Amino acid sequence: MYQIIVVLPLLGFLIAGIFGRFLGPRPSEVITTSLLFIAMLLSWFSFGAFIAGSAGPEVDFVTTWLNSGALHVDWALRVDSLTVVMLFVVTTVSAFVHLYSIGYMHEDDSRPRFFAYLSFFTFAMLMLVTADNLVQLFFGWEGVGLASYLLIGFWYKRPAANAAAIKAFIVNRVGDFGFTLGIFLVFLLTNSVAFDQIFAAAPGLAGKTIHVFGFDMDAMTITCLLLFMGAMGKSAQFLLHTWLPDAMEGPTPVSALIHAATMVTAGVFMVARLSPLFEQAPAALAFVTIIGATTAFFAATVALVQNDIKRVIAYSTCSQLGYMFVALGVGAYSIGIFHLFTHAFFKALLFLGAGSVIHAMHHEQDMREMGGLAKRIPVTFAMMLVGTLALTGFPMTAGNFSKDAIIEASFAAHRPAAVYAFLLITLAASLTSFYSWRLIFLTFFGKPKWQRAERERGRAAPAAHPADEHATGSIDAWREPGMAAEGQVRHAAHHDAHHIDPQESPQVMLIPLYVLAFGALTAGFLFSQLFVGEGAVEFFKASIFYAPTNHIMASLEETPVLVHFLPSLMMLVGFLVALYVYILAPGTAERWARALPGLYRFLLNKWYFDELYDYLFVRPAFWLGNLFWKGGDQNTIDRFGPDGVAARVIDVTQRVVRLQSGYLYHYAFAMLVGVAALITYYIVWGLR
């Protein structure tokens, strides 16, 4: 059965990818979507069987892949409680994203290619979560990277989409370089890449050193740090996060799939899968905690001032991934997976809900151009409201169970950096509530800004808003690099072409919202016993390793009551501030922006990471490339080669070849001249 689950998306990819142009868009989308729903139902059955105890861990051998010396790699499917949780998440979100895309992409003639890419994305992620060794995991790891590149740049005729796809690919190569070195070190230390052999050898590696850069370092620490470097790139953690917001250039269903169930969750899954290694490296876990907490806070601050509805949700994903890594860093692995599980429902719901808003607004994505949509698209509003409640941790929603558990775990943990993480993610909870309700208020409440007079034809960007009046330059300079080039020109064209009349999305787009909303409301209290407490240790005993010194689940029982209610209090504070700023006292945000222009610019420009990386890496790379191109290739090699010696040889030969006319009388005349010259020479010089 597990082989069928993995193969079905691959089959859909092959059918739509190879025969899609012959079958046409409708059969391609129906076939791929149907196969994903079959895989989803089988995954649900597998998940239920594990919960009921009627199924257990197993390794389903397929074939031998590589066998060279000590390196032995099999194709095998490792199925345990962690695997079935991921199968449930990946296939469920992917199936409903496929269904949603039938409505969202109905005007695109390239639908067979789009659905083929979606199915390939799902197949690669399923290969990753069912891998039985590091090489097979790396195959799926790179597969989701390739699929993300293809989907982010799906509209390849747009320069912004191409730039975003390249950026995602390159940033992930940075992380994957460290991940690859980590795999090499694991093989060096354990003489194997198979999980069973690696995990069995892990306890014996504690305290072992390895000579690196002239220093003796703890082997497990350096190995886990390198492995986590891959997770930082794939899951868009602080310093390697810059690709994720730009990935919004892809179609909205792609954003939902990337952010909720596939690529960005791969790093969280990898760290949880390799918990036997990370438990032997407390310093590496402390680093994971610091990066996770910093990411949660950083991304939340940036989301406060973003105006593109998809980018707000994108930074929210980045922040929530930080929460997951905090849980992993303090040793609460199952709680980190729990938040991955619940986050998949409400984040997919928010992205698909945002897609429904964009669909109603004729592809407008700027929240400042919306407002008053609650009455025009009430179903979408209700679904977005459910997703927002879950994201902010409203009591009894899915986010309340998982995110609050992470905050409590960071407080209860007696590990390095736990206090730092507790403070930052608690503050981030309040920021999350503020930017989430800001999105709701700007989009669905207030005066309908889309009823304004149509913009003048040919205008490339919307008017500067009051919050931007203190800027010294154009508002476009503050926007994302590709936003004006792709988004605003396209949106302005829609405004110029016709008056916007928001209408509710078709049922094929709303049905996935209903299902995801149900998950966002109920997944927390239905499954919390599997992920939190001693029940989690029992459920994940064959897939997640807890060291004998790791008592995090027991420590949760001793959490003070104040800490238990603190996340809800922070959520309430964020809601009240957003309510005051955008509903009770409109214009407050603009006044704050004028009062603190430096901070506003800092956050709007995402802490200037893009500019910093451009200065440190991009410009030097271009300078070096130009040096080798113009200075080395053109001015040196070409000057003395093709343009120098070779050119002179060509000049000479071209002149000499003119003597070869091909006419017989020319040759006879030259012979006579030569004979006459020879006779003259002998006569003149012979007489002497």
N, C-alpha and C positions, 0 to 999 in steps of 0.2 A: 504493500500500500504506500509506503514512504517513497519508493522509487516512482510511483505514479504521480504523487504530489509534486515531485521535483521535475518530472519529465513533461507534465502537461503545459506549463508555461513555455518550455522550450519548443514543444510541438506548435503552440500558437505562434511563437516567433518565426519558426520556419515556414509555416503556412502563409502568414501575412507578409513576411519578408520576401519570400521567393515567388509566391503565386498571387500576392495582393494586387498587382497591376492587372492581372487577368481576371481575378475574382471580382474586383471592384471594392469600393469603400465599405458598403453595407455588409456583405458577407465576411469581410476581414474583421470588422469590429464585432460582429455577432459571434464568430468562431472563437476569437481570442477571449472575449468576455465569458462565453459559455465554458471554455476550458478552465478559466480562472475560478469560476463559481464551483465547478466540480472539485478542483483542488482545495478550495475553501471549505467545502462540506467535509471532505476527507480529513482536513486538518482539524476541524471542529470535533469530529469523531475521535481522532487521536488524542486531542487535549482532554476530552471527556473521559476517555479510557484511562488515562493516567490519573486523573482526579479520582475516579472510581476505584483505582487500584487493579483494574483488570488487565493493564498493560504495564510493562516495565522497561528499563533500559535495555537497548540492544544495539549491536553494530551489524549493519546489513552490508556484507562484502559484495562488491560489484566486479572488480577486476584489478589486476596489478597494473600500475601506471609506470613507475620507474623502479629500476633495480640496478644500482651501480655501487659496488663496494659495500660500505656500511649504510649507504642511503637506500632505504626501501620505502616506497610510497605506493599506497593502495588507493584505488577509488572505493570508498566505503562511506555509508551513511550512518553517522552516529546519532542515535535517537535516545534522548533522555528527557527529563522534565524541562530543562532549559530549552532544548530543541523544540518540543511541542508548543511551548509558550511562544517562541519566535515564529513557528509555522502558523500558529493561530493569528498572530499580529500581521505578518507579512501577507498571507493570502487573503485575509479579510479586508484589509485596507486596499490592497491591490485590486481585488475583485470589484469593489465598489467604486474605486477610481476609474476602472475600465468602464463600468456602467455609466458613471457621471460623464466621462469623456465622449460618450455617444452623443449626448446633447450639447456639451460645451464645444466640441470640435466639428459640429455638423456642417459648418460652412467651409471647412478645410479640405481641399482635394487630395492632400497627402495623408489622409487618415490611415491607409494600410501601413505606411511606414511608421506612423506615430504609434499605432497599436502593436506593431512588431517590436518597436523599441521598449514599450511598456512591458510587454511579456518577457523580453530578454532581461530587462531590469529585475523583474520578479524572479526569473530563473537563476540569475547570478546571486541574488540575495539568498535564495533557498539553498544553493550550493554552499554558500558561506556558513549558514547556520547549521547545516547537516554535516559539515566537514569532520573527518576523523583524524586529520593531521594538519600540520601548519601549511604544507604545500597546497593541499586542496583548499584550505581556508584562504590562502593567498590568491588562488585562482578565482574564487568568488569575490574576494576583496577587490581585485583588479577589474573583474567583470562589472561590478556596480560602478566603478570609476569610469569605465568606458561607456556604460549605458547613460550615466549622468552627463557625460560630455555630449553624447548624441542628442539627449533630450533637452538639455539646457540650450544647445545650439540648434534646436529643431527648425526654427525659422532662420535658416542659415543665410538668407539674403539680407538680414538686418545686421549691420556691423556690431551693434551693441550685444546681440545674442552670440555672435561669434567670439567677441572679446570675453564675454562672461564664461563661455564654455572653455576657452583656452585658459582663463584664469583659474577656474575650478580644477582643470587638469594639471596645471603646473603646481599649484599649491599642494594638491594631493600627492604629487610626485615627491615633494619635499618630505612630507610625512612618511610616504611609503619607502623612501630611501632608509630612514631610520628603522622602519618596520622590517625591511629586508635584512638589515644588519642584525636586528634582534633575533630573527629566525636563524641566521647563520650562527649566532652565539649559542642559541638553544641546542642546535645540532652539535656544535663543538663541545658543549658541556655534557650533553646526555647521549650523544652518538645516535640520536633518533629524532624524527619529526612527528612520530605518532603520539597522540595524546596520552594513551595509557602508559607508554614507556617514559614519556616526559614527566608525567605526574608522579609516577612511582619513584623516579630519580630525584624529584624536587627536594624532599626533606634532607637528602644527603648533600645538597648543594649549599645549604645554609653556612655562611662563614667562609665559603671558598672565594679566593681572590683571582683576579685575572689582570695581566699586565697590559695597560692601555695608556698610550701617550706618555710613556715613561713613568707611570704611576701604577701602584698595585691597588686596584679597586675591587670592591665587593662584586663578585660575578653576577649574583642575582639582581643587585641594584642596577648595574649598568645594562643588563639584559632587559629588565622590565621597563626601564626608562626608554630604551630604544623601541620596544614594542609599543609603549604608550605614545611615542612620537607619531606612530602610524595612526593611533586613535585620535590624536589631536588634529591631524589633517582631515581624516574621514568624518569625524564628528564635529568639526569646526570649533575647536576649542581655542582659547585665548592665544594669540600670536599666529595661529594658522586658521583663523576664522574668516578671513577677508573674502573668501570665495562665496560664502553662503548667501549674503544679501544680493550679490550680483546674479546669483542663480535664478532670481525672480524673472529674468528675461525669458525663461522658458514658459510654456503654457501652464496655467494654474494647476491642472491636474498633476503635472510633473512635480510642482512644488509640494503638493499634498503627499505624493508618494515618496519623494526624497526626504521630507521633513518628518513624516509620521512613521514610516515602516521600513525603509530600506537603508539608504546610504549612511545617513547621519547616526543611525542606531547601531551600525556595524561596529564602531569603536567601543560602545558600551557592552555589546555582546562579547566582543573579543576579550576585554578585561575580565568579565565575569567568567568566561570559559577558561581563562588562564589563571583563575584564582589560586590554584595550588602554587603557581610560580610567584604571584604577587604577595601571597601571604608570607613568603620567605624574604621579602624585600620591604621592610617597613619604611625605609627612606623613600623608596619609589612610591609607595602608597601615600606618603605625606605630600609628595610632589603632585600626585593625582588630585589630592584634596585641595591643594592650593590653586592649581589650575582650574579645577571645577568651580570653586567658590568665586575666583576672580572672573571667570567667564560669566557666571550667573549674574554677578553685579554689573560688570561692564556692559553686557548686552542689554540688560534692563535699562540702564541709563541712556543708551543710544535710542532704544525704542520709544523713550518718552517724547521725542521731538520729531520722529519720522512722520512724513505726510503721505507716503505711498502705503496703501492698505496692506499690500502683500509684504512690504518690507518690515512693517511693524510686527507682523506675525512671524516673519523670518527671524528677526532678532529675538522674538519670544522663544522660538525653537532653540536658538543658540543658548539662551539663558537657561531653559529647562534642561538641556543636555548638561549644563554645568551642575545642576542639582543632581542628576544621575551620577556624575563622576564624583561628587562629594560623597554620596552614599557608598560608592565602590571604594573610595579612598579611606573611609573610616571603617571598612570591613563589613558593611551592611549590603552585601552583594545582591541578595534577593530583593531588598527594598529598592535598589537602583533599577533592577529589572521590573519591579512593580510599577515604578514611575514610567519606565519605557512602555509598559503594557497600557496603562491608563492614558498616557500622553498620546499614544497612537490614535485613540478615539477622538479626543477633543481637539488635537491639533489638525488631524485630517478634516474634522468637522469645520474648524475655523477657516482652513484654506479653501475648502470646497464652498463654504458659505461666502467667503470673499470672492470666489469665482462667480457665484450667483449674483453678487452685487455688481461686479464688473460687467457681467453679461447684461444686467438690467440697465447699467449706465453706459452702454455702448462702448465698452472698453476703457472707460475713465477709471483711473486708479488713485487719483489724488483725493484724499478725504475732504480737503477744503473745497472741493467742487461738488460735494454730495450734500447731505443733510436732509432731514424730513422724509427719509425713505421707509420708516416704520409702517406708514399707512399704505405705501405703494407696493411693497414686497413684504407683507406681514409674515409669511412662512419663513422666508430667509432670515428675517429679523429674529423670529423665535428660535430658530436653530443657532444663529450666531450668539444669541443670549445664553443658550444652554452651554455652548462651547466656552463662552467667557466665564460663566459661573464655575465651570469645571477647572478652567485654567487658573483662576484666582483662588481656588480652594474653598469655594462656598460649602458649608456643612452638608455632608451626605452625598456630595458629588464625587466623581472618581478622583479628581485632583486633590480633594481634601484628604482622602485616605493616604495617597502615595506621597504627595509633597510634604504634608505635615509629618509623616513618618521620617522623612529625610532630615527635616529640621530637628526633630527629637533625637534622631540617631547621632547627628553631629554634636548635639549637646551632651548626650550620654557617653559618647566615645572618649576613651582616655588615650588618645593618640595625638601625635604631633600635628599641628595645624587645625585640629578639630575646633578650637575656640574661634580661630580666624574664620573658618568656614561657617560656623554657627552665626556669627555676627553679620557676615556679608549676605548669606542666603536669607536670613530673617529680614534684613533691610530690602533685599531684592523682592521679597514677597509683597511688600508694600508698593514698590515700584511697579511690579507686575500688575497689581490691581489697578494702579493709576493709568498705565498706558492701555490696558485692556478696556477699561471703561471709557477712556478718551476715544478709542476707536469706535465704540458703540455710540457715544454721544455725538461725535462729529459726523458719523455716517447716517444714523437713523433718527436723530433728534434735531431740533433747531429749524431754522428757515431753509427751505429747499433752494440751495444755491444753483442747482441745475436749471432753475426756471429763469435765470438771468437772461438778458438779451444775448443773442449769439455773438460769439467773438468775430472780430473782423477777419475776413478771409485772408489766408496766407500767414496768419500769426503763428509762431512756432512754439509759444509757451504761454501758460496762464499768467494773469496779472499778479504782481507781487502782492502778497497778503500783508495785513497790518503787522504780523509778527516779524516780517522781513524788512520793514521800512528802515530799520536802523542799519541795514547793511550798507557798506560803502560801495559795493559793486552790484552787479546783476544778480537776481535770485538764481538764475541758471547756474551761476558759479558755485552755488551751494548745493546743487542737486547731484545725484549720482551721475557718474560719467556718461552712462548710456541713456539716462532718463529723458533728457531733452531730445536726444538724437532719435530715439525710437518711440518712447512712450508719448511724450507731449505732442510731437508732430502728428502722430497717428490720432491722438485724442482730439487735437484741435481740428483735424480733418473731419472727424465725426461731428463735432459741434457745428462746423461750418456747413456740413452736408445737410443736416436736418436737426430739428429740435428734439432733445432727449425726452423720451416718454417712458420712464421706468415701468417695466412689467415683470411679473413673477416668472421665474424660470419654469421650464416644462417639467413634468413629473419624472422623466428619466434622470433629471439632475437633482430633484428633490428627494427621491426615494433613498439614495445613499445618505442624505443628510438625516433622514429619520432614523436609519439604522445606527449611524455613528452617534447621534444624539442619545439614543437609548444606551449605547455603550458608555458615553461620557457621563451619564447619570448613574448607571448601575454597576459598572465594572469594579468600582472601589469596594462597596460593601459585599458584593457577591464573591469576590476572590481575595479579599484582604487576608484571610486565614492561610492562604497558600503562600503568601509573600512576606508576612510580618509575624514575628514571634517564633515560638518553638515549632509551630506547624510548618513554617517555611524551611527550617533546618531539616525537618523530616521529608518534605516534598522534594527539596533540591539536594538531598544527601548524596545522590549518585552523579550530580552534575556541577555542584558548587562546593568548594572546599572551605571549611572554617577551621582555622588552626586551633589547637587546644587552648591557646591564650586569648582567643577571640570570643568574648562574651557579650557581644553587642546586643543580641536579641534579649538576653536576660537583663541587660542594663536598661533596655527600653521600659521595662516594667517599673523602674524606679524613677522615671522622669517626673519632676515636679508638675503639679497641676498648672501652674502659671505658664510653663514651657509648652504644655499641651494646648493651651488656648492662645498662646502668643501668635501663631500664624494666622488664626482667624481675626485676631485684633489688628494685625498689620494689614490684612486684607480689607477690613472695614475702614481703616484710616485712608488707604489708597482710594477706596471708592468714594468716601466723603470728600476728599480733596478734589477728585475729578468732577464730582457732582457740583461742587462750589465753583470750580474754575470754568466749566463748560455749560452749565445749566443755570445755576442760581446767579452767577455774576459773570455773564459773558464779557469777554474782553480782558479778563484777568491774565490769561496766557500771554496776550500781546504785551501787556504792561510788564509782566515778568521778563519777557524776552528783551524789551527795551532797557529794563533796569539792569539786566545781567547779559549784555551782548556777547562778552567773551565766553562765558559758560555756554550760552546758547549756540554759538558757533562751534565750540569744542564738541558738544554733543551731536549737533547736526552733521558735523564732518567726521563723526565716528571716532573720536579721539585722534584724528589725523593719522590713522594707521596706514591708509592708502598712500597718503602723501609721504609718510616716513619711509615706507617700503619702496616707493618710487624713487626717493632720494638715495636710499642706501643700496638698492639692488637693481632697479630697472634702469636708472640713468647710467650707473657704472657699466651695466651690461651692454647698453646701447653704445656707450663710449668705447668700450673694448671691441664691440662688433664693428663700429665704424673705423677704429684704428686698424684692425686686421683687414677690413674691406678696402678702405681708401688708402691707408698708409702702406699696408702690406701687399694686398692683391693688386690694386690699381697702380699705385705709385712705385712699387718695387717689382713685383713679378711681371705685371703687364708692361711696365715701362722698359724693363731690360729684356723681357721675353717676347711676347707677341707684338708689343709696340716698339721693341728695340731691335735686337739681333734678328729675330724672325721677320720683322717688317723689312729690314734692309735686304735680307736674302730674297724676299719676295720682290722688292723693287728691282734688284739686279737681274733676277731671273726673268722678270717681265720685260726688261729691256733687251736682254740677250735673246729671248725667244722670238722677238720681232725679226731677227735675222733669218729665222726659219720660215720663209714665205710659202714654200711648197711648189714654187714654179721652177721648171727645169732650166729655163733660159737664165734665171737669176743665179742658179748654181753654176751654169756654164760660164757666165760672165765673171763670177767670183774666181773660178778656176783660171780663166785667162788672165785676170788681173794678178793672180798669184804667180802664174808662170812668168808673166812679163816682169814682175818684181824680182823673181828669183834670177832670171836671165840678166836683168840690169845689175843686180848685186854682183854676180860673178864677173860680168864684163868690167864693171867699175873697179871692184876690189881685186879682181884677178890681174888687171893690168898693173896694179901696184905691187 
